[in-house]
Amino acid sequence: MPSVEIVEVGPRDGVQSVPTFIPTEEKLRLINGLLDAGVKRIEIGSFVSPKAIPQMQDIAEIISSLGKREGVRPMTLVPNLKGAKLAVAAGMKEIIFVISMTESHNQSNVRRPVAQSIEELRALLEEVDAAGELRMRVDLSCAFDCPFEGRVPESVVLAHIEKIVAIRTGMELGLCDTTGFALSSQVRNLFGRCTHEFGDQAGWAFHCHDTAGFALANVLAAYEVGVRTFDASVAGLGGCPFAPGATGNVATEDVIYLFHRMGVDTGIDLERYLDVCGIAAGIPNGVTGGHVRHIPRTRIVSSIGGG
């Protein structure tokens, strides 16, 4: 049976914009529920300034309380070298470094030019992972559309990727539809060019938001051109605080259901996962989305495998 890998981003990307602080024990309840349902790769938070994103101020406590589970790969996002050092000191073995593909969004997000972020990635790898022991992912924000500059030319993204893979090959690169405005044709074309021009110099992942309702179509488009790693957020939680107008990520349960209907294994128990959606949907002031959790459970179960 064909399979895909789903990276659960709800505990980081999903909750970062929630204005009311979510108690640490509630975050842990959500994370443990997701892991119990079969999630193996999960963003558990980010090492960022608590002034910029107060919701992430308890990330060190979450890491220490979570413990280790066999086969589970917790991940944390970092915007700079300082964040990476804090993540490694806290025991993280898998780090996501973020670089926007447009100057305006990179300035809004991390307060520096794109070229400086790329050089900071170089410094990060030299200072905290010279031996190449960490699992490194670079998320390329606004790879398709920017809230300030509009549609992003493929040539711009490819030029940035060329500089990134020149620093180190073998990292995972996540093409991010941060604003949720990409069309399926854009997704096919950009991933197609990436894999053609850079091949096995990097692994490839797709991170998309559902602002315009295109997310599932875009997931399918990425799958059709060979992508097998997809980010998604429980109950569609999310929204980028530095991308005005962007809504939540594609709902993880919708992605699971899509692939299970297609006969593609995700390794996640959909029924158990839907139980966890209730925790996410109950977060005060959280913005949710998605469709599958609103469908009668019996209908979901009976339809899987039926085409």
C-alpha positions as CSV (number, residue, x, y, z in Angstrom):
1,M,0.0,0.0,0.0
2,P,1.4,3.5,-0.8
3,S,2.0,5.7,2.1
4,V,2.5,9.4,3.1
5,E,4.0,11.1,6.1
6,I,1.9,13.7,7.9
7,V,3.6,16.3,10.0
8,E,1.2,17.6,12.7
9,V,1.8,21.3,13.2
10,G,-1.2,22.2,15.4
11,P,0.8,22.6,18.7
12,R,3.0,25.2,17.0
13,D,1.6,26.8,13.9
14,G,-2.0,26.0,15.0
15,V,-1.9,27.7,18.4
16,Q,0.7,30.5,17.9
17,S,-1.9,33.1,17.0
18,V,-4.4,32.2,19.8
19,P,-4.5,35.4,21.9
20,T,-5.4,33.7,25.2
21,F,-2.5,31.8,26.7
22,I,-3.2,28.1,26.6
23,P,-2.2,26.4,29.9
24,T,0.8,24.1,29.5
25,E,-1.1,21.1,30.7
26,E,-3.7,21.6,28.0
27,K,-1.0,21.8,25.3
28,L,0.4,18.6,26.6
29,R,-3.1,17.0,26.6
30,L,-3.4,17.9,23.0
31,I,0.0,16.7,22.0
32,N,-0.3,13.4,23.8
33,G,-3.7,12.9,22.3
34,L,-2.3,13.4,18.8
35,L,0.6,11.0,19.5
36,D,-1.9,8.4,20.9
37,A,-3.8,8.6,17.6
38,G,-0.6,7.6,15.7
39,V,1.1,10.9,14.8
40,K,4.8,10.4,14.5
41,R,6.2,13.7,13.4
42,I,4.9,16.7,15.3
43,E,5.8,20.4,15.8
44,I,5.5,20.9,19.5
45,G,6.4,24.6,19.6
46,S,9.0,27.2,18.7
47,F,12.0,29.0,20.3
48,V,11.0,32.5,19.6
49,S,10.8,35.8,21.5
50,P,8.0,35.5,24.1
51,K,7.3,39.2,23.3
52,A,6.7,38.4,19.7
53,I,4.7,35.2,20.2
54,P,3.7,34.8,23.9
55,Q,2.0,31.5,23.3
56,M,5.4,29.8,22.9
57,Q,6.8,30.9,26.2
58,D,6.5,27.5,27.8
59,I,8.2,25.5,25.1
60,A,11.1,24.3,27.4
61,E,8.6,23.0,29.9
62,I,6.7,21.2,27.2
63,I,9.8,19.5,26.0
64,S,10.8,18.4,29.5
65,S,7.3,17.2,30.4
66,L,6.7,15.3,27.1
67,G,9.4,12.7,27.5
68,K,10.3,10.3,24.7
69,R,8.2,7.9,22.7
70,E,9.5,5.2,20.4
71,G,9.4,6.3,16.8
72,V,8.1,9.8,17.5
73,R,10.0,12.8,16.1
74,P,9.2,16.0,17.9
75,M,10.2,19.2,16.1
76,T,10.7,22.8,17.1
77,L,10.9,25.9,14.8
78,V,13.6,28.4,15.2
79,P,13.9,31.8,13.5
80,N,17.6,32.4,14.2
81,L,20.9,31.1,15.7
82,K,19.9,32.0,19.2
83,G,16.7,30.0,19.0
84,A,18.6,27.0,17.6
85,K,21.1,27.1,20.5
86,L,18.2,27.1,22.9
87,A,16.5,24.2,21.2
88,V,19.6,22.1,21.2
89,A,20.2,22.9,24.9
90,A,16.7,21.8,25.6
91,G,17.4,18.4,24.0
92,M,15.8,18.8,20.6
93,K,17.2,16.6,17.8
94,E,15.1,18.0,15.0
95,I,14.9,21.7,14.1
96,I,13.0,23.7,11.6
97,F,14.6,26.9,10.4
98,V,12.4,29.4,8.6
99,I,13.2,31.7,5.7
100,S,10.7,33.7,3.8
101,M,11.0,33.9,0.0
102,T,10.2,37.6,-0.2
103,E,12.1,40.5,1.4
104,S,9.0,42.1,2.8
105,H,7.7,39.0,4.6
106,N,11.1,38.0,5.9
107,Q,11.4,41.5,7.4
108,S,7.9,41.2,8.9
109,N,8.6,37.7,10.2
110,V,12.2,37.7,11.4
111,R,13.3,41.4,10.9
112,R,16.1,40.8,8.5
113,P,16.8,40.5,4.7
114,V,16.6,37.1,3.1
115,A,20.3,37.0,2.4
116,Q,21.0,37.5,6.1
117,S,18.7,34.6,7.0
118,I,20.5,32.3,4.6
119,E,23.8,33.3,6.1
120,E,22.3,32.7,9.6
121,L,21.4,29.2,8.5
122,R,25.0,28.7,7.5
123,A,26.2,29.9,10.9
124,L,23.6,27.8,12.6
125,L,24.8,24.6,10.9
126,E,28.4,25.4,11.6
127,E,27.9,26.3,15.3
128,V,25.2,23.8,16.5
129,D,25.4,21.0,14.0
130,A,28.9,20.8,12.5
131,A,28.8,17.0,12.7
132,G,25.5,16.8,10.9
133,E,23.8,15.0,13.7
134,L,20.6,17.0,13.8
135,R,17.7,16.5,11.5
136,M,17.4,19.8,9.7
137,R,14.4,21.2,7.9
138,V,14.2,24.6,6.2
139,D,10.7,26.0,5.8
140,L,10.5,28.3,2.8
141,S,7.6,30.7,3.8
142,C,5.7,32.5,1.1
143,A,7.0,30.2,-1.6
144,F,3.9,30.8,-3.8
145,D,2.3,34.0,-2.6
146,C,3.2,36.9,-0.3
147,P,0.7,39.0,1.7
148,F,2.8,42.1,0.8
149,E,4.1,41.4,-2.7
150,G,1.5,39.0,-4.2
151,R,2.4,36.0,-6.4
152,V,6.1,35.0,-5.9
153,P,8.0,34.2,-9.2
154,E,9.3,30.6,-9.3
155,S,12.7,31.9,-10.3
156,V,13.0,33.8,-7.0
157,V,12.3,30.7,-5.0
158,L,14.7,28.5,-7.0
159,A,17.5,31.1,-6.6
160,H,17.1,31.0,-2.9
161,I,17.0,27.2,-2.8
162,E,20.2,27.0,-4.9
163,K,22.0,29.0,-2.2
164,I,20.5,26.9,0.6
165,V,21.5,23.5,-0.9
166,A,24.9,24.9,-1.5
167,I,25.3,25.2,2.3
168,R,24.3,21.6,2.9
169,T,22.6,18.9,0.9
170,G,20.2,16.4,2.4
171,M,18.1,18.8,4.4
172,E,14.3,18.7,4.1
173,L,12.9,21.7,2.4
174,G,9.3,22.7,3.0
175,L,7.6,24.8,0.4
176,C,5.0,26.8,2.2
177,D,1.8,28.3,0.9
178,T,1.8,30.7,3.9
179,T,-1.1,32.8,2.7
180,G,-3.3,30.0,1.4
181,F,-3.6,31.6,-2.1
182,A,-1.7,29.1,-4.2
183,L,-3.3,27.3,-7.1
184,S,-2.8,23.6,-7.9
185,S,-1.0,24.6,-11.1
186,Q,1.5,26.6,-9.1
187,V,2.0,23.7,-6.7
188,R,2.6,21.2,-9.5
189,N,4.9,23.6,-11.4
190,L,7.1,24.7,-8.5
191,F,7.5,21.2,-7.0
192,G,8.2,19.9,-10.4
193,R,10.9,22.4,-11.1
194,C,12.4,21.9,-7.6
195,T,12.7,18.1,-8.0
196,H,14.0,18.5,-11.6
197,E,16.7,21.1,-10.8
198,F,17.7,19.9,-7.3
199,G,16.7,16.2,-7.3
200,D,18.0,14.3,-4.3
201,Q,20.0,17.3,-2.9
202,A,17.0,17.8,-0.5
203,G,13.9,16.1,0.7
204,W,10.6,17.9,0.0
205,A,7.6,18.7,2.1
206,F,4.4,20.8,1.5
207,H,2.9,23.2,4.0
208,C,-0.3,24.8,3.1
209,H,-3.0,27.0,4.5
210,D,-6.7,27.0,3.5
211,T,-7.5,30.7,3.2
212,A,-9.1,30.4,-0.2
213,G,-10.4,26.9,0.2
214,F,-7.7,25.4,-2.1
215,A,-5.7,23.4,0.4
216,L,-6.9,19.9,-0.2
217,A,-6.7,20.3,-4.0
218,N,-3.1,21.6,-3.5
219,V,-2.2,18.6,-1.3
220,L,-3.5,16.3,-4.0
221,A,-1.5,18.2,-6.7
222,A,1.7,17.9,-4.6
223,Y,1.1,14.2,-4.1
224,E,0.6,13.7,-7.9
225,V,4.1,15.2,-8.6
226,G,5.8,13.0,-6.0
227,V,5.6,14.8,-2.7
228,R,5.1,12.4,0.2
229,T,5.4,14.7,3.3
230,F,2.6,17.0,4.3
231,D,2.1,19.5,7.1
232,A,-1.4,19.8,8.6
233,S,-3.0,21.2,11.7
234,V,-5.6,19.5,14.0
235,A,-9.1,20.9,13.4
236,G,-7.5,23.4,10.9
237,L,-6.2,25.5,13.8
238,G,-3.9,28.3,12.8
239,G,-3.0,31.4,11.0
240,C,0.3,33.3,10.6
241,P,0.6,36.4,12.8
242,F,3.0,37.9,10.3
243,A,0.9,37.2,7.2
244,P,-2.2,39.4,7.4
245,G,-5.4,37.6,6.3
246,A,-3.9,34.1,6.3
247,T,-6.2,31.5,8.0
248,G,-5.4,28.1,9.4
249,N,-3.5,25.2,8.0
250,V,-5.2,22.5,6.1
251,A,-7.0,20.3,8.7
252,T,-5.1,17.2,9.4
253,E,-8.2,15.1,9.7
254,D,-9.2,16.2,6.2
255,V,-5.8,15.2,4.8
256,I,-6.0,11.8,6.6
257,Y,-9.5,11.2,5.2
258,L,-8.4,12.1,1.7
259,F,-5.5,9.7,1.7
260,H,-7.4,6.9,3.3
261,R,-10.2,7.3,0.7
262,M,-7.4,7.0,-1.9
263,G,-6.0,3.8,-0.3
264,V,-2.9,5.6,0.9
265,D,-1.7,4.8,4.4
266,T,-0.9,7.6,6.9
267,G,-0.2,5.5,9.9
268,I,-2.8,7.5,11.9
269,D,-6.0,6.1,13.4
270,L,-8.6,8.5,11.9
271,E,-11.3,7.7,14.5
272,R,-9.0,8.3,17.4
273,Y,-7.7,11.4,15.8
274,L,-11.2,12.8,15.4
275,D,-11.6,12.4,19.2
276,V,-8.6,14.7,19.6
277,C,-10.1,17.3,17.3
278,G,-12.6,18.1,20.0
279,I,-9.7,19.2,22.3
280,A,-8.4,21.5,19.6
281,A,-11.8,22.9,18.7
282,G,-12.4,23.7,22.4
283,I,-9.4,26.0,22.7
284,P,-10.8,29.5,23.7
285,N,-10.4,32.0,20.9
286,G,-8.9,29.5,18.6
287,V,-9.8,29.7,14.9
288,T,-10.6,26.3,13.4
289,G,-11.6,24.9,10.0
290,G,-11.9,21.7,8.1
291,H,-14.8,19.5,7.1
292,V,-14.4,15.9,8.1
293,R,-14.9,16.4,11.9
294,H,-18.4,17.6,11.0
295,I,-19.4,14.5,9.0
296,P,-21.3,11.7,10.9
297,R,-18.7,9.2,12.1
298,T,-20.5,6.2,10.7
299,R,-20.4,7.9,7.2
300,I,-16.7,8.5,7.5
301,V,-16.0,4.9,8.4
302,S,-18.2,3.4,5.8
303,S,-16.8,5.5,3.0
304,I,-13.1,4.7,3.5
305,G,-12.1,2.2,0.9
306,G,-15.3,2.7,-1.0
307,G,-13.9,5.3,-3.5
